[in-house]
Amino acid sequence: MNVRVFASEQEAAAACAALVAAAVREKPSLVLGLPTGRTPLNVYRELVALHRHGQLDFSKVTTFNLDEFLGLGPDDPSSFRAYMERHFFQHVNLAPERIHFLDGSAERAERECARYDVQLAAAGGLDLVLLGIGPNGHMAFVEPGESLQAGSHRARLSRESRQAVASLFGDDVWKVPLAALTLGMSALLQARRVILLAFGVSKAAAVTAMVRGPITTLCPASFLQLHGNVEVWVDAEAGRGMDGSR
């Protein structure tokens, strides 16, 4: 892993947006994996600004989002699809048919997950995926456990994961769904390039476990140690464990 510590979250976000822009210019038909939550918000703002200034064309880009809450349709204001519409999709020239999302309101979760995996395979897999990391070491909604699933699947959300997204539900953790649909480890580890972003002291222990700890299903992000092209970009607080400090 190539770990880079930035002076601020904004500096890391600007660098990440510049990297995504360069990747799109190099390959206009880029297949891009996208996260939600607080971590990527500044990245999306930077990408939108580049597009508005005529410096970035998304018309041939294909996107696959990482996850969606089980039971929420795309029009639900608390869904991740609605989040992406608000913060990114509405502001750039992505072709609607190139935007891919898990449908949390699908009647059969297993069938919906299988459909998503087929679509991703047909697109050739992810060229570049942006990831965050949860305080418990999860990526997307691949939660810690005795084993990890390779394909897209229904995941029961941990308390930490539900607390992390409570802001989408009026800061009421009891309103956060108990489960979600998520890409599995196979799609994430087979991405040709991975950029993981982590900001704030609450992520420091997870970042240290991911980079320096053993590879374990109790920290799903630790499996990125097996990937050949991973960059971990953090601010000083999230990276405080990298020099052995506490």
Buried (B, 14 or more C-beta within 10 A) or exposed (E): BEBEBBEEBBEBBBBBBBBBBEBBEEEEEBBBBBBBBBBBBBBBBBBBBBBEEEEBBBEBBBBBBBBBBBBBBBEBEBBBBBBBBEBBBEBBEBEEEBBBBBBBBBEEBEEBBBBBBEEBEEBEBBBBBBBBBBBBBBBBBBBBBEEBBBBBBBBEBBEBBBBBBBBBBEEEBEEBBEBBBBBBBBBBBBBBBBBBBBBBEBBBBBBBBBBBBEEEBBBBBBBBBEBEEBBBBBBBBBBBBBEEEE
